[in-house]
Amino acid sequence: MTGWTASIESVKISPNDIGLLDMCNWKLGVNSFLTHGYYSYKYLMFGKVIFSPDDDRVSYILGVPGVYSSREKYLAGIFGFDRFVPEKETHIKTGSFGYWIVDIR
């Protein structure tokens, strides 16, 4: 989509903070992939996705820090984290640090 822009405003959180979200998200607090990522990196990412300055749409995401690999992609997908957002823009995802993402309702 030409001209499409999005940015993410984010903060670091812990699994305990998931209890502050709507109850339908609480199951993430016991998600094995999320727990493993938290204990590996000592934080999670909670983000607000802003599609463009003149667009009223906003969505929220939860990100688990990690390094992209085909194995991690497979595991992340099993646990509901179906997208990877690299920290730095790159043409080669493998080996890139970033976040495995799930939408928050």
Rosetta blueprint (number, residue, H / E / L):
1 M L
2 T L
3 G L
4 W L
5 T L
6 A L
7 S E
8 I E
9 E E
10 S E
11 V E
12 K E
13 I E
14 S L
15 P H
16 N H
17 D H
18 I H
19 G H
20 L H
21 L L
22 D L
23 M H
24 C H
25 N H
26 W H
27 K H
28 L H
29 G H
30 V H
31 N L
32 S H
33 F H
34 L H
35 T H
36 H H
37 G H
38 Y H
39 Y H
40 S H
41 Y H
42 K L
43 Y L
44 L E
45 M E
46 F E
47 G E
48 K E
49 V E
50 I E
51 F L
52 S L
53 P L
54 D L
55 D L
56 D L
57 R L
58 V E
59 S E
60 Y E
61 I E
62 L E
63 G E
64 V E
65 P E
66 G E
67 V E
68 Y L
69 S L
70 S H
71 R H
72 E H
73 K H
74 Y H
75 L H
76 A H
77 G H
78 I H
79 F L
80 G L
81 F L
82 D L
83 R E
84 F E
85 V E
86 P E
87 E L
88 K L
89 E L
90 T L
91 H L
92 I L
93 K L
94 T L
95 G L
96 S L
97 F E
98 G E
99 Y E
100 W E
101 I E
102 V E
103 D E
104 I E
105 R L
